[in-house]
Amino acid sequence: MTKILVLYHSNTTNTQRMAELVAEGAQQLDETEVRLRSIEEADHADLEWCDGLALGSPTNYGCVSWQMKRWWDQQPIENWGKRDGKIGCVFSSAGAWGGGQEWTCMALLSILINYGFLVFGLTDYSGIKFSAHYGAISAGAPEEERVQEACRRLGRRLSEWTANMIHGRTEAHPLNQSYERFKDLGK
Ligand SMILES: Cc1cc2nc3c(=O)[nH]c(=O)nc-3n(C[C@H](O)[C@H](O)[C@H](O)COP(=O)(O)O)c2cc1C
């Protein structure tokens, strides 16, 4: 069973709604168990449990929220270096397009890389001129179909990479999937 943790902080539910979509996408792959947890609910045992992690934060002043940073800063330091090799990806909601979602994604990726995660982004297009190369992003709540699909695809890809790289499932590799990944590329 591939174990996926979707971990998020959200002040006003926008990132939470993204997290729910990421979890929905992660569940699309068979033999996958998904835990959806806010940072208020999760602790280091959830980090130990998972094979793959999707991490989400609102964009606050172009960076991760202080609550998310605090959660990581308070992880037992003796666990650092003992979680290497898990698969990671990220997502963020800001108030507006261009509000700094990708900066937040980079900050979240930086945390995961430091903690020993192997991280990835999407090459897929989930809409015209719309991708999630550094993670799934939203302006406010994920209302648009292209945003929702990017969240789901991020979660699904997390399950695929995790099943492939951690559990050796060749058929789960993204290049062995039959769904359309680049329908809107070049439009
Ligand atoms: C302290 C604070 C800082 C913020 N900084 C930014 C920002 O840098 N760029 C932006 O576009 N929106 C900013 N916002 C707006 C939030 O990112 C936005 O409302 C987001 O959708 C909130 O997600 P949430 O509902 O998961 O908390 C900020 C909001 C707060 C409370």
The ligand as an SDF file (V2000), in Angstrom:
LIG
                    3D

 31 33  0  0  0  0  0  0  0  0999 V2000
   -0.6220   37.8410    6.6930 C   0  0  0  0  0  0  0  0  0  0  0  0
   -1.0790   37.6480    5.2740 C   0  0  0  0  0  0  0  0  0  0  0  0
   -0.1970   37.8410    4.2380 C   0  0  0  0  0  0  0  0  0  0  0  0
   -0.6010   37.6650    2.9190 C   0  0  0  0  0  0  0  0  0  0  0  0
    0.2960   37.8440    1.9160 N   0  0  0  0  0  0  0  0  0  0  0  0
   -0.0950   37.6870    0.6320 C   0  0  0  0  0  0  0  0  0  0  0  0
    0.8460   37.8440   -0.4330 C   0  0  0  0  0  0  0  0  0  0  0  0
    2.0370   38.0450   -0.2510 O   0  0  0  0  0  0  0  0  0  0  0  0
    0.3700   37.7310   -1.7080 N   0  0  0  0  0  0  0  0  0  0  0  0
   -0.9510   37.4960   -1.9890 C   0  0  0  0  0  0  0  0  0  0  0  0
   -1.3330   37.4230   -3.1530 O   0  0  0  0  0  0  0  0  0  0  0  0
   -1.8410   37.2690   -0.9730 N   0  0  0  0  0  0  0  0  0  0  0  0
   -1.4420   37.3590    0.3120 C   0  0  0  0  0  0  0  0  0  0  0  0
   -2.3350   37.1230    1.3250 N   0  0  0  0  0  0  0  0  0  0  0  0
   -3.6700   36.5890    0.9910 C   0  0  0  0  0  0  0  0  0  0  0  0
   -3.7170   35.0540    1.1460 C   0  0  0  0  0  0  0  0  0  0  0  0
   -2.5850   34.4500    0.5820 O   0  0  0  0  0  0  0  0  0  0  0  0
   -4.9450   34.4780    0.4530 C   0  0  0  0  0  0  0  0  0  0  0  0
   -6.1190   35.0450    1.0020 O   0  0  0  0  0  0  0  0  0  0  0  0
   -4.9990   32.9800    0.4940 C   0  0  0  0  0  0  0  0  0  0  0  0
   -5.9680   32.5020   -0.4150 O   0  0  0  0  0  0  0  0  0  0  0  0
   -5.3440   32.4960    1.9060 C   0  0  0  0  0  0  0  0  0  0  0  0
   -5.3430   31.0940    1.9430 O   0  0  0  0  0  0  0  0  0  0  0  0
   -6.0400   30.3160    3.1390 P   0  0  0  0  0  0  0  0  0  0  0  0
   -7.5190   30.5200    2.9940 O   0  0  0  0  0  0  0  0  0  0  0  0
   -5.6580   28.8990    2.9560 O   0  0  0  0  0  0  0  0  0  0  0  0
   -5.5180   30.8860    4.4200 O   0  0  0  0  0  0  0  0  0  0  0  0
   -1.9450   37.2860    2.6400 C   0  0  0  0  0  0  0  0  0  0  0  0
   -2.8300   37.0830    3.7040 C   0  0  0  0  0  0  0  0  0  0  0  0
   -2.4100   37.2540    4.9990 C   0  0  0  0  0  0  0  0  0  0  0  0
   -3.3740   37.0070    6.1340 C   0  0  0  0  0  0  0  0  0  0  0  0
  1  2  1  0
  2  3  1  0
  2 30  2  0
  3  4  2  0
  4  5  1  0
  4 28  1  0
  5  6  2  0
  6  7  1  0
  6 13  1  0
  7  8  2  0
  7  9  1  0
  9 10  1  0
 10 11  2  0
 10 12  1  0
 12 13  2  0
 13 14  1  0
 14 15  1  0
 14 28  1  0
 15 16  1  0
 16 17  1  0
 16 18  1  0
 18 19  1  0
 18 20  1  0
 20 21  1  0
 20 22  1  0
 22 23  1  0
 23 24  1  0
 24 25  2  0
 24 26  1  0
 24 27  1  0
 28 29  2  0
 29 30  1  0
 30 31  1  0
M  END
$$$$
